[in-house]
């Protein structure tokens, strides 16, 4: 059996406008039309037996609707091979109540995003002028969620958002991140640290910083999210929040097989991200 453990779909009436917006923001073309039927067709072409949808709620008001849609996807799962986890938003007014509702809907898990933790780490190390390297702040994707984690950490620290420090790249790739960071450095923006929403983006930013005479970490601290292998071998090694990819895959597949085989009982698991200290963050006095 071949299982894709990370896919995204949208309700039919939202899929087309959402995809248009994402394609425009990311300057790339979608592989499917973002509907469940489109995902099923893509699975058939690629020889995928089952797919796990990891839904995204970009504001707390979407959570209940997204979880109801996820339950509907699961009700059709045996016929389509598509199963969905649930979601929750960091600003959900009643997270415990929503988690109970997720369990009642029979959803087997949720996906969380660690951007708040990364920004909090920089704040705890004395940084107050923190730039954020993102793709787009309102593209209904993981970039938006990680941006919201960044703004939430700043707000809790009493630091107003400086939009001149929000660096939009349009994509997650190294070249675009390098170009975007050069643009901000050329503007003379004042910041002591960069939070990048992916390791690849941090690598591009670090090269731009170095070429502008700002060594990492003495001239600027950098922290990111992902924990990809190469980030531990750059100079200096990147401080990053590592997602437990192998364990996420193992547990997702086990949960999916339990759903397919009709085994009873809900399973809600939170697999923690682990901060891997590198050499890219300096503590300010």
For each residue, the residues with C-beta under 8 A, 3 or more apart:
1: 49 50
2: 47 48 49 50
3: 48 49 50 51 52 252 253 256
4: 7 43 48 50 51 52
5: 52 248 249 252 253 256
6: 52 54
7: 4 39 51 52 53 54 82
8: 34 53 54 55 56
9: 15 34 35 36 38 39 53 73 82
10: 14 15 18 19 34 35
11: 14 15 69
12: 15 35 36
13:
14: 10 11 17 18
15: 9 10 11 12 18 19 33 34 35 38
16: 19 20 33 34
17: 14 20 21
18: 10 14 15 21 22 34 140
19: 10 15 16 22 23 30 33 34
20: 16 17 23 24
21: 17 18 24 25 139 140
22: 18 19 25 26 30 139 140 141
23: 19 20 26 27 28 29 30
24: 20 21 27
25: 21 22 135 136 139 141 170
26: 22 23 135 136 139 141 170 171
27: 23 24 170 171
28: 23 171
29: 23
30: 19 22 23 33 34
31: 42
32: 35 38 39 41 42
33: 15 16 19 30 37 38
34: 8 9 10 15 16 18 19 30 38 39
35: 9 10 12 15 32 38 39
36: 9 12 39 40 73 76 80 82
37: 33 40 41
38: 9 15 32 33 34 35 41 42
39: 7 9 32 34 35 36 42 43 51 53 82
40: 36 37 43 44 80 81 82
41: 32 37 38 44 45
42: 31 32 38 39 45 46 48
43: 4 39 40 46 47 48 49 51 81 82
44: 40 41 47 48
45: 41 42
46: 42 43
47: 2 43 44
48: 2 3 4 42 43 44 51 81
49: 1 2 3 43 81
50: 1 2 3 4 81 82 83 256 260
51: 3 4 7 39 43 48 81 82 83
52: 3 4 5 6 7 83 84 85 252 256
53: 7 8 9 39 70 73 82 83 84 85
54: 6 7 8 84 85 87 111
55: 8 66 67 69 70 84 85 86 87
56: 8 66 87 140 141 142 144 145
57: 60 62 63 66 87 88 89
58: 62 89 138 140 144 145 148
59: 62 89 91
60: 57 63 89 91 92 93
61:
62: 57 58 59 65 66 89
63: 57 60 66 67 87 88 89 92 98
64: 67 68 98 101
65: 62 68 69
66: 55 56 57 62 63 69 70 86 87
67: 55 63 64 70 71 86 87 98 101 102 105 107
68: 64 65 71 72 105
69: 11 55 65 66 72 73 84
70: 53 55 66 67 73 74 84 85 86 87 105 107
71: 67 68 74 75 84 105 106 107
72: 68 69 75 76
73: 9 36 53 69 70 76 77 80 82 83 84
74: 70 71 77 83 84 106 107 259
75: 71 72
76: 36 72 73 79 80 82
77: 73 74 80 81 82 83 259 260
78: 260
79: 76
80: 36 40 73 76 77
81: 40 43 48 49 50 51 77
82: 7 9 36 39 40 43 50 51 53 73 76 77
83: 50 51 52 53 73 74 77 108 256 259 260
84: 52 53 54 55 69 70 71 73 74 107
85: 52 53 54 55 70 107 108 109 110 111
86: 55 66 67 70 102 105 107 109 110
87: 54 55 56 57 63 66 67 70 110 111
88: 57 63 92 95 98 99 102 110 112
89: 57 58 59 60 62 63 92
90: 116 148 149 152
91: 59 60 148 152
92: 60 63 88 89 95 98
93: 60
94: 97 98
95: 88 92 98 99
96: 99 100
97: 94 100 101
98: 63 64 67 88 92 94 95 101 102
99: 88 95 96 102 103 110 268
100: 96 97 103 104
101: 64 67 97 98 104 105
102: 67 86 88 98 99 105 107 110 268
103: 99 100 106 107 266 268
104: 100 101
105: 67 68 70 71 86 101 102
106: 71 74 103 266
107: 67 70 71 74 84 85 86 102 103 110 266
108: 83 85 255 256 258 259 266 267 268
109: 85 86 251 252 255 267 268 269
110: 85 86 87 88 99 102 107 268 270
111: 54 85 87
112: 88 270
113: 142 145 146 149
114: 117 118 149 225 241 243 273
115: 118 119 145 146 147 148 149 150 153 195 197 225
116: 90 119 120 149 150 152 153
117: 114 120 121 149 241 273 275
118: 114 115 121 122 149 150 195 223 224 225 241
119: 115 116 122 123 130 132 149 150 153 154 195
120: 116 117 123 124 153
121: 117 118 124 125 223 239 275 281
122: 118 119 125 127 130 193 195 221 223 281
123: 119 120 126 127 128 130 153 154 157 159
124: 120 121
125: 121 122 221 281 282 283 284
126: 123 283 284 285
127: 122 123 130 192 193 221 284
128: 123 157 159 192
129: 162 165 190 191 192 193
130: 119 122 123 127 150 154 165 191 192 193 194 195
131: 165 166 167 184 189 191 193 194 195
132: 119 147 150 165 166 167 194 195 197
133: 167 169 177 180 181 194 195 196 197 201 202 205
134: 137 143 146 147 150 166 167 168 169 197
135: 25 26 139 141 143 168 169 170 171 172 197
136: 25 26 139 141 143 144 168 170
137: 134 143 144 147 166 168
138: 58 144
139: 21 22 25 26 135 136 143 144
140: 18 21 22 56 58 144
141: 22 25 26 56 135 136 144 145
142: 56 113 145 146 197
143: 134 135 136 137 139 146 147 197
144: 56 58 136 137 138 139 140 141 147 148
145: 56 58 113 115 141 142 148 149
146: 113 115 134 142 143 149 150 197 225
147: 115 132 134 137 143 144 150 151 166 197
148: 58 90 91 115 144 145 151 152
149: 90 113 114 115 116 117 118 119 145 146 152 153
150: 115 116 118 119 130 132 134 146 147 153 154 195
151: 147 148 154 155 161
152: 90 91 116 148 149 155 156
153: 115 116 119 120 123 149 150 156 157
154: 119 123 130 150 151 157 159 160 161
155: 151 152 158 159 161
156: 152 153
157: 123 128 153 154
158: 155
159: 123 128 154 155
160: 154
161: 151 154 155 166
162: 129 165 166
163: 166
164: 187 189
165: 129 130 131 132 162 184 189 191
166: 131 132 134 137 147 161 162 163
167: 131 132 133 134 180 181 183 184
168: 134 135 136 137 180
169: 133 134 135 172 173 176 177 179 180 201
170: 25 26 27 135 136 176 180
171: 26 27 28 135 176
172: 135 169 177 197 198 200 201
173: 169 176 177 200 201 204
174: 177 178 200 201 203 204
175: 178 179 204
176: 169 170 171 173 179 180 204
177: 133 169 172 173 174 180 181 196 200 201 202 203 204 205
178: 174 175 181 182 204 205 207 208
179: 169 175 176 182 183 204
180: 133 167 168 169 170 176 177 183 184
181: 133 167 177 178 184 185 194 204 205 208 209
182: 178 179 185 186 208 211 212
183: 167 179 180 186 187
184: 131 165 167 180 181 187 189
185: 181 182 188 189 208 209 212 214
186: 182 183
187: 164 183 184
188: 185
189: 131 164 165 184 185
190: 129
191: 129 130 131 165 194 220
192: 127 128 129 130 220 221 284
193: 122 127 129 130 131 220 221 222 223 281
194: 130 131 132 133 181 191 202 205 209 220 221 222 223
195: 115 118 119 122 130 131 132 133 150 223 224
196: 133 177 199 201 202 205 222 223 224 225
197: 115 132 133 134 135 142 143 146 147 172 201 224 225
198: 172 201 202 224 225 226
199: 196 202 203 224 225 226 227 228 230 231 238 240
200: 172 173 174 177 203 204 226 228
201: 133 169 172 173 174 177 196 197 198 204 205 224
202: 133 177 194 196 198 199 205 206 222 223 224 231 238 240 280
203: 174 177 199 200 206 207 230 231 234 238
204: 173 174 175 176 177 178 179 181 200 201 207 208
205: 133 177 178 181 194 196 201 202 208 209 222
206: 202 203 209 210 216 222 234 238 280
207: 178 203 204 210 211
208: 178 181 182 185 204 205 211 212
209: 181 185 194 205 206 212 214 215 216 219 220 222
210: 206 207 213 214 215 216
211: 182 207 208
212: 182 185 208 209
213: 210 219
214: 185 209 210 219 220
215: 209 210 218 219 220
216: 206 209 210 219 220 221 222 236 279 280
217: 220 221 222 236 279 280 281 282
218: 215 282
219: 209 213 214 215 216
220: 191 192 193 194 209 214 215 216 217
221: 122 125 127 192 193 194 216 217 239 280 281 282
222: 193 194 196 202 205 206 209 216 217 238 239 280 281
223: 118 121 122 193 194 195 196 202 238 239 240 241 280 281
224: 118 195 196 197 198 199 201 202 231 238 239 240 241
225: 114 115 118 146 196 197 198 199 240 241 243 273
226: 198 199 200 231 240 241 242 243
227: 199 231 240 241 242 243 245 274 276
228: 199 200 231
229: 232 233
230: 199 203 233 234
231: 199 202 203 224 226 227 228 234 237 238 240 278
232: 229 237 238 276 278
233: 229 230 237
234: 203 206 230 231 237 238
235:
236: 216 217 278 279 280
237: 231 232 233 234 278 279 280
238: 199 202 203 206 222 223 224 231 232 234 278 280
239: 121 221 222 223 224 275 276 277 278 279 280 281
240: 199 202 223 224 225 226 227 231 275 276 278
241: 114 117 118 223 224 225 226 227 273 274 275 276
242: 226 227 273 274 275 276
243: 114 225 226 227 248 271 273
244: 247 248 271 272 273 274
245: 227 248 249
246: 249 250
247: 244 250 251 271
248: 5 243 244 245 251 252 271
249: 5 245 246 252 253
250: 246 247 253 254
251: 109 247 248 254 255 269 271
252: 3 5 52 109 248 249 255 256
253: 3 5 249 250 256 257
254: 250 251 257 258
255: 108 109 251 252 258 259 267 269
256: 3 5 50 52 83 108 252 253 259 260
257: 253 254 260 261
258: 108 254 255 261 263 265 267
259: 74 77 83 108 255 256 262 263
260: 50 77 78 83 256 257
261: 257 258
262: 259
263: 258 259
264:
265: 258
266: 103 106 107 108
267: 108 109 255 258
268: 99 102 103 108 109 110
269: 109 251 255
270: 110 112
271: 243 244 247 248 251
272: 244
273: 114 117 225 241 242 243 244
274: 227 241 242 244
275: 117 121 239 240 241 242
276: 227 232 239 240 241 242
277: 239 281
278: 231 232 236 237 238 239 240 281
279: 216 217 236 237 239
280: 202 206 216 217 221 222 223 236 237 238 239
281: 121 122 125 193 217 221 222 223 239 277 278
282: 125 217 218 221
283: 125 126
284: 125 126 127 192
285: 126
